[in-house]
Amino acid sequence: MRNRADGIAELDALGERPNHNLLAGLWNGDFAALRVSNLVSNPACQHLAHQLLASNMAVDHRDVDGLRVIGLSHFQAVRNTELLPRYLDEARTSAGMLRTLASPFASPFDSAVALLAHWWPAGCQFTTLPSEGLLSPFTVRIYSEGVGIEPHQDILSAESPNDPAANSIGQQFGANIYLSMGTGGGVLELFATDYAATTYRDLDDGPQVVSRDTLPDPSVSVAPSIGDLIIFPSYRIHAVTASAGAQPRITISFFVGVQNDSLPLKLWA
Ligand SMILES: O=C(O)CCC(=O)C(=O)O
């Protein structure tokens, strides 16, 4: 692993098994983001990006103008509980759907799960919340020209504050696989945030977007490359700059939760 001066730890999926302490290092701020390059080959990304666009399955994200998604996220489902049945249905079907579209290549999401299972001694598993059921494993996001995401945090216990399993996730990481990038922009920005000081404890308390006017400049900016898996603490305020060019930015996005070292990583979106 190479720990760059700009706060990004670099790993190669084609290299050795990652050390399990890396997630602790990421949480503790030894580095701000972890990039696993070469998780997915360029031909596999191109093929899947094309299949996803051709599938016509994308729908508008309700909170982010211009963002299209395939597979709802937990955040969207709890913001609008009418969407919950559809979200829970997709939880059962989306991994198979992606495998079908990725064929004859492997599903990039399956590759990420295999990497995490190899990395974390207790392996990883999909998340079930006692109060809601099995959560969806990932969401695909399609950013067309000019679309980005405003600064925010993602915290499962704030989305489902009364659920014991949601509350047992002490560390939450955002994980994104990049299938396609525009000709510019689409940079992941991370702002300096004290996790303990976050006021985001319950989604019902109000909007979660943080105005850039109240933030310092981002402390770390990560320009993803196609085929990367990039992981960062999602408690940290983060944003995506507007994508440029006709080619859409396409990601497979999910969360990785840690309860403790002896329990499997939890995955959901
Ligand atoms: O697409 C990215 O680079 C990160 C997006 C993300 O995880 C988020 O906005 O929550």
The ligand as a MOL file (V3000), in Angstrom:
LIG
                    3D

  0  0  0     0  0            999 V3000
M  V30 BEGIN CTAB
M  V30 COUNTS 10 9 0 0 0
M  V30 BEGIN ATOM
M  V30 1 O -19.5720 9.0900 -6.2650 0
M  V30 2 C -18.7590 9.4020 -5.4240 0
M  V30 3 O -17.5800 9.6680 -5.7080 0
M  V30 4 C -19.1720 9.4630 -3.9640 0
M  V30 5 C -20.6470 9.6360 -3.7980 0
M  V30 6 C -21.1460 9.2410 -2.4740 0
M  V30 7 O -20.8010 8.2110 -1.9640 0
M  V30 8 C -22.1010 10.0860 -1.8180 0
M  V30 9 O -22.3200 11.1940 -2.2680 0
M  V30 10 O -22.6660 9.6910 -0.7850 0
M  V30 END ATOM
M  V30 BEGIN BOND
M  V30 1 2 1 2
M  V30 2 1 2 3
M  V30 3 1 2 4
M  V30 4 1 4 5
M  V30 5 1 5 6
M  V30 6 2 6 7
M  V30 7 1 6 8
M  V30 8 2 8 9
M  V30 9 1 8 10
M  V30 END BOND
M  V30 END CTAB
M  END
